[in-house]
Amino acid sequence: MSPEFSMPPSAIQFVPQDGVFAVLTIDPIDSLGHLEDQVALDAASSLTFKDYIVFVPGTDDLRHPDIEYRAEDVEFVLPGLPNDVPDLFITSSMSLPIAPTLDTHHPTREPLQTVGELPWAGGFLSPFFSTTVRTKTVMRVDPIVCELGIRERLRHRRCGDQDRKARAEAAQAARVTPSPDEDDQSIVYNANSDQFDAPGADAVPLPDCSSVEGGEVEQHDDSAELDFIRHALFAPQRSTSEDMLTVKFTHNLLQVSSFNNPGDFFHERDAIARITRESFERRLARAQAQDAVTAARYAGVKEEFSENAVPSASKRSVLVGEDVPKQSALTRCLHVLKRILCIST
């Protein structure tokens, strides 16, 4: 949002807001709470979950206090220009620098101008290092430190659309279709080698990005901004699945002293997935054990019922002339049920 639309520092607002830079931290309690498994929660309590700097571009969902949890798209702020990844048809130009910048400059794009200064210089955004998370709908006083105005948010979206389109066209030219499941973790920064690795990315053909000529960003007519605002006002509302990875947000960027390696987020996500899988395995083992006990009890009752309901030949044989009263099948069944239920006759 532009400065004139910014909330005053004391305002109660949804956290996070669209277009802000925020701190993201995995919430293991909410991520695993649906399992109702104390062993899983104890396992998560032994892990460390770091803070990560992200940009929140916003989704098509309208925030509403009656929806307890919502999905949020995020892009991780990368501490440097990403490398080319030819095998995945990704180039370093498929990114956007964020002001203030360092000595490394983007070959074709001007830095995103922020409202409020990002506390770290030299950051970049890439559409191939993003993910979707679940977060609790929170309203509180949480002043925004740094955000993008509407025009810069639109430029960020257009550039991301162009990058996905360019990658899809490059993959199509090579007769390779990018996997639709590879929607994040595409360019992982390696703090030890100052390199970015790239497991994959999605590709969706969308409109072109604005170009930069003569050091000036191309200006777009106001109708795009109006469409953007109208879409936000009339966006649909929906909740999220409880088994999604759940995170916490804060606008307070100053609580983080330096960049954490964004690649560590995905290691933490995998740890939560492993704990969830182990919980389901324990639940399955308990269910199978209970089924075995139930089957054994049923087999024992069935055997006892068969022995009493159908008398053996020796029990049917009687001495000649002995008068033995005949029992009906119903009477014999009642005797068996009384024995099973421990009812005295």
VENVEN-V459013 format. One record per residue. N is the residue number from 1. PHI is phi in whole degrees, 0 to 359 (* if undefined). Layout:
N;PHI, N;PHI
This chain:
1;*, 2;283, 3;304, 4;291, 5;260, 6;293, 7;286, 8;294, 9;305, 10;268, 11;283, 12;274, 13;213, 14;292, 15;234, 16;269, 17;273, 18;294, 19;81, 20;258, 21;266, 22;218, 23;257, 24;248, 25;220, 26;296, 27;256, 28;292, 29;294, 30;289, 31;291, 32;248, 33;301, 34;294, 35;285, 36;52, 37;228, 38;294, 39;298, 40;295, 41;295, 42;295, 43;295, 44;290, 45;293, 46;274, 47;264, 48;251, 49;242, 50;273, 51;265, 52;232, 53;272, 54;227, 55;253, 56;253, 57;288, 58;98, 59;245, 60;273, 61;264, 62;275, 63;294, 64;213, 65;296, 66;281, 67;266, 68;294, 69;232, 70;220, 71;273, 72;223, 73;275, 74;222, 75;242, 76;282, 77;283, 78;267, 79;276, 80;160, 81;293, 82;293, 83;280, 84;293, 85;230, 86;301, 87;298, 88;249, 89;62, 90;245, 91;243, 92;296, 93;288, 94;277, 95;199, 96;227, 97;285, 98;242, 99;289, 100;280, 101;255, 102;257, 103;289, 104;282, 105;244, 106;285, 107;294, 108;227, 109;241, 110;286, 111;297, 112;294, 113;270, 114;263, 115;262, 116;87, 117;268, 118;292, 119;295, 120;235, 121;268, 122;88, 123;281, 124;225, 125;243, 126;224, 127;293, 128;263, 129;232, 130;214, 131;199, 132;244, 133;233, 134;251, 135;218, 136;288, 137;288, 138;237, 139;236, 140;198, 141;280, 142;209, 143;303, 144;280, 145;271, 146;211, 147;206, 148;252, 149;289, 150;300, 151;298, 152;288, 153;295, 154;295, 155;295, 156;299, 157;293, 158;296, 159;294, 160;297, 161;298, 162;296, 163;294, 164;295, 165;295, 166;297, 167;293, 168;297, 169;292, 170;294, 171;293, 172;294, 173;297, 174;269, 175;60, 176;233, 177;260, 178;300, 179;292, 180;291, 181;278, 182;272, 183;258, 184;200, 185;57, 186;278, 187;228, 188;262, 189;283, 190;256, 191;294, 192;283, 193;249, 194;56, 195;237, 196;245, 197;262, 198;221, 199;291, 200;162, 201;196, 202;270, 203;212, 204;230, 205;296, 206;216, 207;298, 208;288, 209;269, 210;289, 211;261, 212;241, 213;230, 214;66, 215;79, 216;243, 217;283, 218;298, 219;270, 220;246, 221;290, 222;291, 223;298, 224;295, 225;295, 226;295, 227;298, 228;298, 229;292, 230;298, 231;296, 232;293, 233;289, 234;249, 235;290, 236;288, 237;239, 238;206, 239;266, 240;231, 241;287, 242;288, 243;269, 244;286, 245;297, 246;251, 247;229, 248;245, 249;236, 250;214, 251;281, 252;282, 253;294, 254;287, 255;283, 256;252, 257;277, 258;202, 259;295, 260;266, 261;301, 262;301, 263;298, 264;294, 265;303, 266;286, 267;293, 268;294, 269;298, 270;295, 271;294, 272;297, 273;296, 274;294, 275;297, 276;297, 277;298, 278;295, 279;296, 280;296, 281;295, 282;295, 283;296, 284;296, 285;297, 286;296, 287;295, 288;294, 289;295, 290;295, 291;298, 292;294, 293;296, 294;297, 295;296, 296;295, 297;296, 298;296, 299;298, 300;295, 301;295, 302;297, 303;295, 304;296, 305;297, 306;295, 307;294, 308;270, 309;282, 310;239, 311;298, 312;288, 313;297, 314;295, 315;286, 316;281, 317;283, 318;226, 319;292, 320;295, 321;90, 322;281, 323;265, 324;248, 325;294, 326;271, 327;261, 328;285, 329;299, 330;296, 331;296, 332;296, 333;294, 334;296, 335;299, 336;295, 337;297, 338;296, 339;294, 340;295, 341;271, 342;59, 343;261, 344;286, 345;259
